[in-house]
């Protein structure tokens, strides 16, 4: 099998795992454990796996002191703010809403690149941005009951801010990816992010009743660590190396498809015409933004 074929399969597998991860998080929070506790478990478990990988695939361990501020900035945006708002937001909204709103990340990345890297902001980017934001607004406003709607609104807003934070991380991490091995960058970003996340979620973690957690809860938690974080990041790194960031990033469009199937089958979620229209608007906006 050719490396490009393996890379396509790896990236597809990564987005399948990301799509399933939305439902796994919903199974855990807020019924079995708090969102901050899940953040601690997810990040600490992933950091241990990334450093364990170092024993089998040694890559330069240290980083230059002059790059530490940028690593810290990436850790805050890409791990701390990103993960806190993602887990908490997903605990309040549906997995379908969360996955569709996450499609806005490429649009926010385009805006961040134009702002921070002074990349040209073309007419296509303006049209795509307008279309994508309109779809996100339609999705946020397509809530049902009053009580449920107020919770979903807060969750949707958190997912949107999470996407913006990830976009800033994606732009700021580019110089580091050019200088260091991608696995080394991810390892240090997660390690530094863990130093912030553990104190924030420690009390929530200690209050979690792990002894009373059912087997399905443990399976979901291990999936979030391994299948929802560790493996997808490695698969995407492999895809970026052999396919490039553009093709690898385009596979994000498959996440809502996988998330919707799992959400409908196992979480009794509903996919209405508003969600379909909003998803189409967001995806179209992303395609227009990235059109050459």
C-alpha angles and dihedrals in degrees: 000000000000121000092241090055090049089049092052091049091047093052092045088050091050093054091044088055091046090050093051090045091069090064094042090056090049090053091055104038132095098349102054102023141358121264093244090052091052089050090055093048093046098047098040091047092048093048090052090051093047091052091043087055087057089067091058099034108029113204125171103294105200133065131213115263092232089061094051095092091054091047089052091049091050091047092052095047100032100040115012104041093025097052097038093053094040096053095038093044093048090051088060102039134042125276089240093054091046095051094046093048090049087064086075091072095091090051093051089046089056091051092046091049091051091049101041103026096032092235112169115271104217132192091256090055091051093050092045092048091051092048093047095048090047090054091049091050091050090051093048091050095046094088126138126209120028097244093040090043095055091051092046091049091056091045092048091050090051091051090051092050088046089056091050091050090050090050091055090048091050092055096043093047095056096088090049092051089054093051103037136037109272093236089053091051093050092046093055095040090055093043093052091043090053090060089063099036100051095060090045095052101030097102092045089049093051091051093055113108099222092167090061095045113118122235091257089057093053091048091050091048093051089047092053090053100042107019098030100042120005102044098038091053091051093046091050091049089053090049094049090051096052104025104027129242095280098059092038092052093048090067089072086087089073094059097080089049092056093039092050093051093050092042094051095044101042109017099040091236121162127233108201134176091267091059092046093049093045092049091050091050093049093046091047090050091053092048092051092047091054096041112121 
